[in-house]
Amino acid sequence: MSLRIKVISVLLVLALVLGLGAAINRWRLVTGSEGGLDRLIIFHAGSLALPFKQICEEFKKQHPSLRIVREIAGSRECARKITDLAKPCDVMVSADYAVIETLLIPDHADWNIRFAANEMVIAFREDSRGAEVIDKDNWHEILIRDNVTFGRSDPNLDPAGYRTVLTAMLAERFYGKPGLADKLLAKDVKYIHPMSADLLALLEVGELDYLFTYRSVAEQHKLAFIVLPDEINFKKPEFSKYYRSASIRLIGKKRGTFITRAGEPIIYGVTMPNNAPNPELALDFLAFLLDADGGGAILQRNGQSSVVPSPTDTFDNLPESLKMFALPVTREAHK
């Protein structure tokens, strides 16, 4: 790609991101005709954009008259639309089940089902600066180079954002590099966006060299990526205690309040808000999403393994039709 074309491409992408979609919550995608007899409103994490497009298209085959409206945002931003803006929503899907538990339950939702896993990676292009030498042992040295750029998302809007911060904290301890987290987090702050999906285009055209994101997203977009050590990628339940040694303070349910989020394995969650306009249809969709041969199979093909059924503290509040996709919390489940 010539320098002129590359510069023009970057400017066009920046115009798109800054002018039309710096806040990913402006992404409002519709499957089905405007004249659909029924409407289903889904708020979901940006990392689910591609698999949920496929899931919605498949579900619509069972409901030809259905119009599905998907609003894509960082998971915490999705929750804020419900709590702060009172926007109608039938299904809310979060890249961190804890977003539902800390921001929605009990005032705006009654239950939470954990359904999919993921892991943090560092995505890049084959021609990113340092790509020829970067690996799981030296990535932090490459990223702090003056001529290298990397992007991450806003921790208060997007779980990938606070997981990036927690990854940096754990990396400092894992690699034995005092001050590493501060160095990483003080660099390239202009590339902190509402959601990591905002930054994919900037990575692909060369404005960014690297991006902290989920493995499923990197695979879906056919990007090269660094597989991080299990001690810092939030993938393995056996490292839960180690993950919890890092924590971050986030904005709480109300502005001016704060909560602490400690690291733990990445688990996605889903709920039906209490203000769901179409609860019966929402339950049908959720049953399809959670079924191993339905949405579960589509998620698997898109790089996310199922954790259905998983224990939930809200099991007694679950609709009867969804209890088969969860487990009650037992003493053993806490071990």
Legacy VTK file of the C-alpha trace (Angstrom):
# vtk DataFile Version 3.0
C-alpha trace
ASCII
DATASET POLYDATA
POINTS 335 float
0.000 0.000 0.000
1.440 3.408 -0.988
1.954 6.035 1.715
-0.647 8.297 0.095
-3.310 5.590 0.034
-2.469 4.547 3.576
-2.792 8.113 4.869
-6.123 8.596 3.092
-7.389 5.289 4.503
-6.412 6.274 8.017
-8.104 9.666 7.695
-11.287 8.066 6.410
-11.327 5.560 9.251
-10.678 8.281 11.817
-13.521 10.323 10.380
-15.799 7.322 10.674
-14.750 6.468 14.216
-14.746 10.030 15.527
-17.675 11.396 13.554
-20.056 8.469 13.334
-19.115 5.896 15.870
-16.506 6.821 18.442
-19.173 5.623 20.817
-19.967 2.122 19.631
-23.366 2.437 21.257
-24.493 4.206 18.085
-24.290 0.881 16.251
-27.914 -0.102 15.799
-28.340 -3.034 13.437
-31.663 -4.404 12.241
-32.379 -7.900 10.952
-35.733 -8.140 9.205
-38.081 -5.705 7.549
-39.429 -2.519 9.082
-42.872 -4.049 8.759
-42.105 -7.024 10.982
-45.004 -7.950 13.224
-42.774 -8.588 16.240
-39.671 -6.781 17.449
-36.880 -8.105 19.633
-34.369 -5.629 21.107
-30.939 -7.010 22.017
-28.138 -5.059 23.697
-24.863 -6.931 23.395
-21.108 -6.652 23.732
-19.108 -5.694 20.662
-17.065 -8.880 20.828
-20.289 -10.721 19.939
-21.014 -8.698 16.807
-20.209 -11.404 14.257
-21.593 -14.470 16.075
-24.763 -12.633 17.089
-25.383 -11.600 13.501
-25.347 -15.291 12.614
-27.388 -16.294 15.659
-30.064 -13.704 14.888
-30.241 -14.727 11.231
-30.676 -18.370 12.239
-33.282 -17.553 14.890
-35.218 -15.459 12.404
-35.714 -18.537 10.221
-38.007 -19.775 12.974
-39.755 -16.391 13.189
-40.047 -14.972 9.638
-42.061 -11.930 10.710
-39.589 -10.967 13.409
-37.606 -7.731 13.361
-34.454 -7.930 15.497
-32.817 -4.722 16.655
-29.255 -5.142 17.952
-27.559 -2.312 19.805
-23.834 -2.945 20.162
-21.781 -1.321 22.895
-19.329 -2.021 25.661
-21.119 -4.236 28.190
-21.102 -1.629 30.945
-22.443 0.917 28.465
-25.216 -1.543 27.564
-26.131 -1.747 31.237
-26.105 2.059 31.572
-28.633 2.335 28.746
-31.005 0.295 30.889
-30.244 1.827 34.298
-29.613 5.470 33.397
-31.610 5.953 30.186
-34.436 3.458 30.805
-34.123 2.233 27.231
-36.300 -0.767 26.386
-34.348 -4.009 26.016
-35.469 -7.626 25.705
-32.102 -9.367 26.029
-28.879 -7.980 27.501
-25.669 -9.905 26.777
-22.472 -8.966 28.589
-18.829 -9.912 28.000
-18.585 -10.128 31.790
-21.359 -11.800 33.759
-20.454 -9.567 36.717
-21.702 -6.478 34.861
-25.218 -7.890 35.142
-24.747 -8.747 38.801
-23.242 -5.418 39.858
-25.180 -2.965 37.667
-28.539 -4.591 36.858
-29.503 -6.996 39.648
-31.771 -6.552 41.601
-33.321 -3.284 40.429
-33.339 -3.913 36.670
-33.016 -7.691 36.298
-33.696 -10.753 38.441
-31.318 -13.393 37.094
-28.090 -14.053 35.226
-26.943 -17.049 33.138
-23.264 -17.614 32.397
-22.841 -19.050 28.930
-19.464 -18.571 27.174
-15.739 -18.203 27.802
-12.914 -16.271 26.150
-9.336 -15.108 26.747
-7.295 -11.933 26.342
-4.783 -11.690 23.487
-2.770 -8.999 21.732
-3.786 -8.744 18.081
-1.588 -7.294 15.348
-0.889 -7.236 11.604
1.957 -9.121 9.988
3.535 -5.742 9.125
3.053 -4.167 12.574
6.236 -2.652 13.930
8.019 -5.336 15.924
5.838 -8.132 14.513
8.870 -10.103 13.359
10.174 -10.529 16.920
7.215 -10.169 19.285
6.213 -13.193 21.348
4.592 -14.164 24.659
7.787 -13.356 26.555
8.724 -9.926 25.157
5.431 -8.327 24.079
5.580 -5.796 26.907
9.013 -4.634 25.729
7.727 -4.153 22.182
4.601 -2.247 23.214
6.472 0.394 25.228
8.726 1.294 22.290
8.307 4.917 21.238
7.612 4.021 17.595
4.961 1.406 18.413
1.259 2.174 18.985
-1.377 0.050 20.694
-5.043 0.492 21.535
-7.316 -0.535 24.375
-10.851 0.206 25.485
-12.290 2.319 28.298
-12.437 0.294 31.539
-15.596 2.062 32.687
-17.476 1.166 29.522
-16.047 -2.139 28.361
-14.863 -5.274 30.197
-12.026 -5.696 27.690
-10.808 -2.313 28.946
-10.554 -3.280 32.590
-9.238 -6.716 31.661
-6.426 -4.985 29.775
-5.539 -3.024 32.914
-5.645 -6.220 34.985
-3.494 -8.015 32.383
-0.878 -5.279 32.711
-0.944 -5.599 36.505
-0.541 -9.362 36.405
2.171 -9.091 33.748
4.238 -6.843 36.029
4.205 -9.567 38.658
4.533 -12.517 36.254
7.550 -11.124 34.379
9.111 -9.559 37.467
9.139 -6.064 35.976
8.404 -3.410 38.645
6.614 -0.394 37.169
5.604 -2.227 33.982
1.855 -1.685 34.444
2.253 2.068 34.905
4.458 2.301 31.803
1.994 0.401 29.656
-1.094 2.202 30.912
0.457 5.673 30.566
1.266 5.062 26.894
-0.972 5.705 23.865
-3.885 6.981 25.961
-5.301 8.745 22.902
-6.145 5.279 21.615
-8.438 4.451 24.543
-11.872 4.092 22.928
-15.319 3.164 24.276
-14.866 -0.414 23.090
-12.036 -2.479 21.643
-14.111 -3.183 18.520
-13.873 0.546 17.750
-10.159 0.074 17.200
-10.192 -2.851 14.771
-10.344 -0.590 11.735
-7.427 1.506 13.001
-5.390 -1.657 13.471
-6.268 -3.002 10.057
-5.226 0.184 8.186
-1.990 0.654 10.115
-2.796 3.497 12.517
-2.314 1.018 15.346
0.290 -1.728 15.577
-1.337 -3.743 18.372
-4.670 -4.118 20.122
-5.688 -5.745 23.389
-8.784 -7.783 22.591
-10.391 -11.205 22.907
-9.089 -14.268 21.121
-12.462 -14.872 19.469
-12.399 -11.374 17.927
-8.858 -11.825 16.603
-9.789 -15.169 15.063
-13.011 -13.868 13.524
-11.125 -11.012 11.852
-8.247 -13.289 10.823
-5.688 -11.213 12.706
-2.344 -12.422 13.984
-2.216 -12.466 17.781
-0.015 -13.245 20.747
-1.302 -16.042 22.973
-0.525 -14.729 26.438
0.590 -16.989 29.301
-2.346 -18.566 31.120
-1.291 -16.718 34.272
-2.332 -13.392 32.706
-4.916 -14.170 29.988
-7.935 -14.859 32.250
-8.650 -18.167 30.551
-7.979 -20.869 33.127
-10.165 -21.447 36.223
-7.181 -23.055 37.963
-5.475 -19.637 38.010
-8.474 -17.901 39.609
-6.625 -17.106 42.819
-3.735 -15.567 40.879
-6.131 -13.530 38.726
-7.802 -12.145 41.849
-4.493 -10.652 42.990
-5.133 -7.794 40.524
-8.098 -5.450 40.883
-9.418 -2.159 39.513
-11.865 0.469 40.778
-14.772 1.182 38.433
-17.754 3.521 38.491
-20.588 1.893 40.447
-24.341 1.777 39.959
-24.607 5.522 40.495
-22.257 8.271 39.385
-19.973 9.156 42.245
-19.958 5.603 43.614
-17.363 2.945 42.894
-16.968 -0.815 42.879
-13.849 -2.968 42.854
-13.515 -5.578 40.111
-10.912 -8.259 40.731
-9.563 -10.465 37.974
-11.181 -13.819 37.276
-11.670 -16.154 34.291
-13.561 -14.513 31.432
-17.190 -15.624 31.460
-20.009 -13.993 29.482
-23.475 -13.539 30.952
-27.001 -12.946 29.689
-30.259 -11.742 31.213
-33.710 -10.448 30.344
-34.221 -6.987 31.856
-37.357 -6.337 33.858
-38.426 -3.740 31.263
-38.386 -6.247 28.386
-41.149 -5.207 25.940
-41.452 -8.714 24.484
-40.597 -11.229 27.247
-42.109 -14.323 25.613
-40.110 -13.823 22.444
-37.031 -12.988 24.510
-37.313 -16.329 26.311
-37.586 -18.137 22.969
-34.446 -16.378 21.769
-32.564 -17.150 24.980
-33.461 -20.829 24.736
-32.053 -20.849 21.195
-28.936 -18.922 22.221
-28.139 -21.267 25.099
-28.904 -24.511 23.290
-25.762 -26.462 22.352
-27.134 -27.165 18.875
-28.318 -23.586 18.328
-26.495 -20.506 19.493
-23.937 -22.604 21.339
-22.770 -24.233 18.104
-22.510 -20.845 16.372
-20.469 -19.398 19.227
-18.193 -22.444 19.139
-17.556 -21.937 15.421
-16.674 -18.321 16.213
-14.059 -19.192 18.793
-16.016 -19.200 22.064
-16.508 -22.320 24.131
-19.724 -22.895 26.049
-19.878 -22.983 29.853
-23.542 -24.013 29.892
-24.721 -25.089 32.390
-22.910 -23.065 35.061
-23.884 -22.263 38.648
-25.760 -19.037 39.326
-26.802 -17.418 42.600
-30.020 -16.413 40.851
-31.133 -19.930 39.908
-34.393 -19.685 41.867
-35.335 -16.551 39.916
-34.814 -18.138 36.502
-37.816 -18.708 34.244
-38.662 -22.419 34.275
-37.885 -22.735 30.568
-34.281 -21.637 31.151
-33.393 -23.600 34.287
-32.010 -26.447 32.182
-29.213 -24.058 31.080
-27.954 -23.277 34.597
-27.170 -24.883 37.930
-28.004 -23.857 41.477
-25.024 -22.760 43.517
-23.809 -25.492 45.839
-21.001 -25.693 48.341
-18.994 -27.648 45.748
-19.507 -24.925 43.129
-17.656 -22.453 45.340
-14.588 -24.625 45.719
LINES 1 336
335 0 1 2 3 4 5 6 7 8 9 10 11 12 13 14 15 16 17 18 19 20 21 22 23 24 25 26 27 28 29 30 31 32 33 34 35 36 37 38 39 40 41 42 43 44 45 46 47 48 49 50 51 52 53 54 55 56 57 58 59 60 61 62 63 64 65 66 67 68 69 70 71 72 73 74 75 76 77 78 79 80 81 82 83 84 85 86 87 88 89 90 91 92 93 94 95 96 97 98 99 100 101 102 103 104 105 106 107 108 109 110 111 112 113 114 115 116 117 118 119 120 121 122 123 124 125 126 127 128 129 130 131 132 133 134 135 136 137 138 139 140 141 142 143 144 145 146 147 148 149 150 151 152 153 154 155 156 157 158 159 160 161 162 163 164 165 166 167 168 169 170 171 172 173 174 175 176 177 178 179 180 181 182 183 184 185 186 187 188 189 190 191 192 193 194 195 196 197 198 199 200 201 202 203 204 205 206 207 208 209 210 211 212 213 214 215 216 217 218 219 220 221 222 223 224 225 226 227 228 229 230 231 232 233 234 235 236 237 238 239 240 241 242 243 244 245 246 247 248 249 250 251 252 253 254 255 256 257 258 259 260 261 262 263 264 265 266 267 268 269 270 271 272 273 274 275 276 277 278 279 280 281 282 283 284 285 286 287 288 289 290 291 292 293 294 295 296 297 298 299 300 301 302 303 304 305 306 307 308 309 310 311 312 313 314 315 316 317 318 319 320 321 322 323 324 325 326 327 328 329 330 331 332 333 334
